[in-house]
Amino acid sequence: MKTVVSVIGKDAVGIISKVSAVCAECNANIVDITQSVLQDMFVMVMLTEIGGLNCSFTEFSDKMKALGADKKLDIRVMHEDIFNSMHRI
């Protein structure tokens, strides 16, 4: 099972590192990542494999949400199935 993690906010040093650290802490494998900085706005989309999570999906999502609140970033975690359903025509 996979998740899509999106991160949007003001650019700062270490955003990828901090998000990756939460993934490592929860045993979520980063499968793909893309990021851009548009002027001073940081935008990242990450695909993670969560089959081996050592916590619940809710805990993983909550940890990402807490990181976002702490760093003033909008971090959202969505199951791949829900993401695909939302974008199906």
C-alpha positions in Angstrom: 0.0 0.0 0.0 1.2 3.5 -0.8 0.5 7.1 0.3 0.9 10.4 -1.3 2.5 13.0 0.9 2.3 16.7 -0.1 4.2 19.5 1.5 3.6 23.2 0.7 5.1 26.2 2.5 7.7 28.9 2.8 11.1 27.5 1.7 13.6 26.8 4.5 16.6 24.6 5.0 15.9 21.0 6.0 12.3 20.5 5.0 13.0 17.3 3.0 15.3 16.1 5.8 12.6 16.6 8.5 9.8 14.9 6.4 12.2 12.0 5.5 13.0 11.6 9.2 9.3 11.1 10.1 9.1 8.5 7.2 12.2 6.7 8.6 10.8 6.8 12.2 7.6 5.2 11.0 9.3 2.8 8.6 7.6 4.3 5.5 9.8 3.8 2.5 10.1 6.8 0.1 9.5 5.4 -3.4 9.5 8.7 -5.4 9.9 12.3 -4.6 9.6 15.6 -6.6 10.1 19.1 -5.2 10.3 22.6 -6.5 10.9 26.0 -5.1 8.8 28.7 -6.8 10.3 32.0 -5.7 10.2 31.4 -1.9 7.4 28.8 -1.9 8.5 25.1 -1.3 6.3 22.4 -3.0 6.9 18.7 -2.6 5.1 15.5 -3.5 6.3 12.2 -2.1 5.1 8.7 -2.8 5.7 6.3 0.1 5.3 2.6 0.6 3.6 2.0 3.9 3.3 -1.8 4.0 5.9 -2.0 6.7 4.7 0.8 8.9 5.6 0.3 12.6 2.7 2.5 13.6 -0.9 3.0 12.4 -1.6 5.0 9.2 -3.4 7.6 11.5 -0.3 7.9 13.7 1.9 8.4 10.6 -0.5 11.0 9.2 -0.7 12.8 12.7 3.1 12.9 13.0 3.3 14.6 9.5 0.5 17.0 10.5 2.3 17.9 13.7 5.6 18.5 11.8 3.7 20.7 9.5 2.2 22.7 12.3 5.5 23.0 14.0 7.3 24.2 10.8 4.4 26.2 9.4 3.9 23.9 6.5 0.8 22.3 5.0 1.6 18.6 5.1 -1.1 16.1 4.0 -0.9 12.3 3.8 -3.4 10.5 1.6 -3.8 6.8 0.8 -2.9 6.1 -2.9 -6.4 4.6 -3.4 -8.2 7.7 -2.3 -5.8 9.9 -4.3 -6.5 7.8 -7.4 -10.2 7.8 -6.8 -10.3 11.6 -6.5 -8.5 12.0 -9.8 -10.4 9.4 -11.8 -12.6 10.8 -14.6 
